[in-house]
Amino acid sequence: MKSTLLFLILAIHPLSAALFSYSGALPGEDQRFTLDFVVNSNNPIRAETFNDSIGGFVPVLSLFRNLQLFSVAFGMPGEAVIESFVPPGDYRLVLTVLDNLPNGPAYDDGFTRDGQGAFTQIVFFGDGPYSSPFGDSRSPNFSLQLTGDITIPTEESVPEPQTVTLTALALALLLTRKK
């Protein structure tokens, strides 16, 4: 019975961490890339940019829990990284260009550069768009990875066939043992 119960627990709760990768380009310096996700357990999560290696803008990562600011990381110098044990719940990760920071403790407070268009060339005395604090012009490109015991909600959430199959098999085994 113990081995069947262990099998059932392992089938329902996988032990591996998920890895999600995103890349793209921000359409403007005052724009944001936003990612909503759910943390399933008290395990670490890691969000990391790879902008510097692709010539992209200097990044800022802002992590919100239940739309309240939880953590901020700057990519100065290099990449922005948030690595932390976080409680289970709903989160929003926001990627912005350096100097476009959360205005307050709530996501709805907006960001400091909302509606300002191209601001880095003026702020950092840069050579062109998406300027770094060193004045060099960068691209709008970004690359981001998120890892941990997380799920990304979709409009239509359907369980993976493997989990359904394994759960059905475990339940069938339990039911046959009772007879």
Secondary structure, 3 states (H helix, E strand, C coil): CHHHHHHHHHHHCCCCCEEEEEEEECCCCCCCEEEEEEECCCCEEEEEECCHHHCECCEEEEEEECCEEEEEEECCCCCCEEEEECCCEEEEEEEEECCCCECCCEHHHCECCCCCCCCHHHHCCCCCCCCCCCCCCCECEEEEEEEECEECCCCCCCCCHHHHHHHHHHHHHHHHHHC
